[in-house]
Amino acid sequence: MKTALGFAAISLAVACVFWPGLAETAADTPVTAAPGVAAPAPTPLVHTWTGCHLNGGIGYGMWKQDHYGETLTPLTQLTPTVSTGAEGWLGTVGAGCDYQAGSRWLIGAFGDYNLMNVVYGGTFQEPYWGWIANETEQGAWAVGGRIGYLVTPKLLSYVSVGFTQAHAGQINLLSDTAPAVAPAPCGAGPCFIPAHSDNGWFIGSGVEYSLSDIFPFPGLFWRTDYRYSRYNSADLPILTSTGAPVSARCTGTAAVACGEHMQKDVQTFTTGLVWRFNLDGPPSGSAFAADMPVTAAPGVAAPAPTPPVYTWTGCHLNGGAGYGMWEQDHYTYDLPQTGSTGGEGWVGTVGAGCDYQAGSWVIGVLADYDFMHLSGSFKDPFLGYIGNQTASAAWAEGGRIGYLVTPKLLIYSNAGVPQTHFDRINLLSPSSSPTPYFYPAHTYPSGYFLGAGIEYALGDIVPLKGLFWRTEYRYFEYFGGTRLPLLMNTGSSTSPPLTISFGKDVQTITGGFVWRFNFGGP
């Protein structure tokens, strides 16, 4: 299901820009007049983005949560930090208003609500007694502002920032036996951590495109949006089935309640439709000189447009930086329990590729290498020990297909085969003392990635020939799982041998420069 959802999200994100006829490449071509004939006057401003809108769509999300056990009065950490991860699909609805300042800039305010499915969650691992539970995020709302730049009259690129609140469901804690049952200290039912809402902030970016050339319905646009949200920490009680605090089990003192300290980060990628009911004019974008149709003087043939000055045929080198997150489901063949772990951190990328331009289309091949530090705290299900689990490198090869919205702006999707390397997991005891146990470093050999991005020529800004800017999102899914042995420092297996199976998904967002040494021209 995750494969289908990931494919759907990427496909919908790029469908509108790959539809033939969405934009004319000649729109960025300068207008020249015939000899002896004055240049035609530009068409008056007839469109505007000023106005309000409604929007709706679907997408995919991933979160990483750091949590540990504590006493609540006073707040005192008692267990090492564990990282939990989760992912799943979401639906989004929202509204907002924008104001176009001049011909290129736009500022606006908006609010939206994300509806999450119950699969938008993971397996929570309670740190005191090893109890497990499903943890889900059920919804999130946000209010904020955005500032955008009209690359063409129909294409807006923007950044956004604001306030957000997410609601997490009740976490019902069960034993790690088969079948899972309510633990004895909990009474007739499971112990639980109550449902709660967390406040936080978000930052995001996206693109929005007018569909006026495709659909006769007025005011219809397509939006694709990436968002990173960070939520404040919460200190929550662990309660019995009757709602009474679980106390003496964590400290030996009945007067001190046990609790959990929890803090989440969330990444989402959404795509969908926007209906804009403009205040100041027809709802299909605003015209400025680069996109105005060429008209001839009476009795004079229309001048031929100047040939494009850019060609995308050729090879390139690229480099950049960004952010990433991974979610891991792990389980054992020896014990009937599972868990979900998450990690996040920074990414650096270098790569190369070659493209061929066929009219307004670009097809190409690519290869790249990511050096990264996406880290989370893993809790071993056999021993209860903790270890840092880090993705340190990834490489990929594949292909891409793109559409030139203007001669300088390419929007594309890509796909291919990746591999991601995870470092050795050295396990520590609950007291943070070294132990002789570890899981070996490993590389995921089989999977796929899907991505989407934008590339823009910087020739009008930077004098360096062939310099472009690229922003790209990727989703990686690895098939099956990697089965690893629990080893001693001597390299030998435990007795009896113990193994665990890991399955991971990764998503990254990167930005950086591309240097293109074209075969076909400047």
Buried (B, 14 or more C-beta within 10 A) or exposed (E): EBBEBBBBBBBBBBEBBBBEEBBBBBBBBEBEBBEEEEEBEBEEBEBBBBBBBBBBBBBBBBBBBBBBBBBBEEEEEBBBBBBBBBBBBBBBBBBBBBBBEEBBEBBBBBBBEBBBBEBBBBBBBBBBBBBBBBBBBBBBBBBBEBBBEBBBBBBBBBEBBBBBBBBBBBBBBBBBEEEBEBBEEBBEEBBBBEEBBBEBBBBBBBBBBBBBEBEEEEBBBBBBBBBBBBBEEBEBBBBBBEEEBBBBBBBEEEEBBBBBBBBBBBBBBBBBBBBBEBEBBEBBBBBBEBBBEBEEBEEEEEBEBEEBBBBBBBBBBBBBBBBBBBBBBBBBEEBBBBBBBBBBBEBBBBBBBBBBBEEBBBBBBBBBEBBBBBBBBBBBBBBBBBBBBBBBBBBBBBEBBBBBBBBBBBBBBBBBEBBBBBBBBBBBBBEEEEBEBBBEEBEBEEBBBBBBBBBBBBBEEEEEEBBBBBBBBBBBBBEEBBEBBBBEEEEEEBEEEBBBBBBBBBBBBBBBBBBBEBEEEE
